[in-house]
Amino acid sequence: MDQSGGRGLPRHVAIIMDGNGRWAKLQGKPRQAGHKAGADSVRAVIEESATSGIEVLTLFAFSSENWKRPEKEVSFLMDLFLRALNREVNLLDEQGIRFRVIGDRSNLSTKLVETITDAEERTAGNSGMVLQLAFSYGGRWDIVQAAQKAAQMVADGQLSAEDIDENIFSQQLSFSDLPEVDLFIRTGGELRISNFILWQAAYAEFYFTDTLWPDFSVDSLRSALEDYANRERRFGRTSDQLEVKDAKA
């Protein structure tokens, strides 16, 4: 991650796409209608992000906690994701976008896992923006599985417990090969991060908006990017230190 403290375009944008259910309720429609409408916003944000030059876009599509929702809604979301992936993978590939899914796949159907794997393999050689979907994902799960990997390395004699530092630990996380999150967006008006990318967003800039996800447009994204560009990222340093560093650059 570039920790220059400079302004400009974020390398990695992460979004909690919240508000589908409330949008549907306001429209007098079932929750499923909100999820379908939200899919249009997903497509628009992906295209705008890729065009803008963002390197990584991570979308929180289904959390570890979402398994607790009514079975009918969970089943609908699984089917919606499967159909959307089958429908959109060709376009993603044509646009040079590299597709990835992060999360615990143990609860997913065999068909869904196979479809995800096929999409990842098909787009693996693309050099454009990386699109990550956090699906059956939780930040705590990510940290726990990283700890388990590190513990196994100790048990196997690959390293000692004293060798484990932030760098080694972070290498065990879901997307250690990608830049950490620069801009963290949450739609829908809630002011919490809901167990999303906890470690990787340690120095992210947060942007909360009341806009419900189905209403989050290209202009909405541009507003968030403009807000980000006007912030000063200090990473623990002072403004004076950044000015000295910029002057030497």
N, C-alpha and C positions, 0 to 999 in steps of 0.2 A: 504494500500500500504506500502511495506517495504521501509522506507526512511533511510536506514542505510548508503547510499552513497557507498555501496560496489559494486564490479563488479560481473559479471556473467550473468546468463540467465534472461531475462526480464520475469516477471510474465504475463504481458499483452502487446500484440503486436497489433497495429492497422495499417491497410494498406489502403491507397487510391490507388485503382487499375486503374491507368490512362494510356491511350495510345492505347486502342483498335482500335479507329477510325483511328488514324495515322498509326498504324501497317497495317491495311487493305489497306489504301491508298498507302503505300509503296509497298504493294504486288499487287497493281492494282485490288483490290477486293472491294466489297461493305462493308459498315460499319458493316453490320450484320456478315460478316465473321470474323471480328475482335473480336466481342463479343463472337462468338462461340469458337474462338481460346483462348480467355481469360479464358473460363470456364476450359480448361485443366490446366492452371496455378493455378486456384483456387483449384482444386483437389490436385495438387502436394503440394501446400503450406499448405493446411489443414493437409495432411498426415505427412509432415515433422514437422510441428509445434507440432502436437500431439505426435509424436515420440520423439521430442526433450525435451518434458517436459514443454512446455509453458502452462500456466494455462488458459489463455483467448486469443482468436484470434478474433479481430473485423475487418470485411471487409466492406468497403464503397461500396455498390453495386448500390445504386440509391439514389441520393440526392433530397432534396426538390426542388432544382433548375432544376433538370433534367426533371421535368414535362413540362418545357418550350421547350423541344426539339420537333422536328417534330413528329406529331401524329403517323406516321407509325413506327418510331424508338421506341417510347415509347411503342407502342403495341407489338412490337417484343420483347423488353426487358421484358415486363410483362409475355409474353408467354414463353420466355426462362427461366425465373426464376421459373415459375410454373412447367415446364417440368423437369428442373434440380432438383428441390426439390422432386418431385415425384420419380425421378430416384435415387437420392442419399440418401434419408432418411434411407433406409434399411442399407446401408453401415455405415452411421454415427452411427446408433443405435448399430450395431455389434461392432464398434470400441469403444463404450462406450462414445461417444461424446455427450454433451448436446447442443442442438440447440436452438437458440433464435433469434428473430428479434426485432430490436428497430426502432422506427419511427412512423410516423402518418399513421394509417391504414384507415383513413376516405375516402381516394381517391382510395383505392384498391378495386378490384372486390370482390364480396361475395365469389366466388370460391377460389380466392387466399388467402383471409383471413382465410377461413376454412382450406385450405391446410397448411398454416403456423401454425395455432392453433393445428392441428392434429400432426404436426411434433414436435412442442414444447412439447405437452403433452406426446407423445410417448417416447421422449428422456429425459423427466424431471428427471427421477430417475437415470440417468447415472452419474457416478462419475469421468469421464475423463475430457478432455479439454472442455471448454465452447466455442462454435463457435457462434459468434454473427454476423448477417448480418444487417448492417444499411441500411434500405430500406425505401424510402420516408422519409429520415431523414435529419435533419439539426441541427447544434449545437445551433443556435439561437432559433429554434423551441423548442429544449429540455429545454433551459433555461427559455423560456416564459411559457411553460407548467408547469415547476417546480414552477415558480413564482405564477401562477394561483392556483396551489395546496396549496401553503403556504398561499396565500391570503384567500382561502376558509377556511382553518383551523382557521385563525384569525376571519373570519366572523362567523364561527360556535362556536367560543368561546373556541377552543381547546388550543389556545395559544395567546399571545399578539404580536403585531408587534415588540416590543423590544426583544422578545424571539428568533426571527429569526436570526441565525448566520450561519456561513459557514457550520457547521455540519448539522443543521436542513434543510438548503436549499439543500445541496447536497443529502440528503435522498429522495428528491422529483424528482431527475433526473432519466433518463432511466435505468441506471444499477448501482444504489447505493449499491447493494449488492456485487459488484465485485471490484477487485483492480483497481485503476486508471491506466491510460495508462503509460507504461514505455518506450516503443519504438514505435515511429510513423514513418511509412515508406510511402513515396510517390514515385511511379514509373512515368515514362514518361517525366522527365526533368523539370516539372513545380515546382516553388519554392513558393508555397502557400498552405494553409491548407483548402481552399474552404469550409468553414462553417462546417467542420467535428468536432466531439467531442471537443468542445472548453473548457469547464470547466474541464473535466476529463483529459485533456492533458496538464494541467498547468505546470507540471514539467516533461513532457515527453522529451526524447532524440529524435531529429529529424534526419531522414536519407533520403536524396533525391538521386535518381538515374536516369540517363538518359534512362535506360532500359525500353522499352515499356512493358506494362503488359503481353501480350502474350509471350514475351521472358523472363519473370521473372521466373527463374528456382529454383530448390532446392539449387543449388550452390549460386544463387543470395541471397536467404534468409540467407544462412549460412554466407555469407559475411557481411550482415547487422547485424546479431547477433554477429559476431566477432568484428565488429566496436563498437557495443554497449558495449561489454565486456571490451573494452579498454578505456572507458570514465569514468570520475570521476563525480559522481552525488552528488552535494553539498547541494541542497535544501535550498539555502540561507546562508549556512554556509561557512566557509573558508576551504581551504585544510588543514591548521594546525589544525583546530578544528576536522576535520575528522580523522587525524592521531592520535590525543589524544584519540578520542572515540574508534578507532580501537585498540589502545594499551590497553585500559581498558577492551575491550571485551574478 
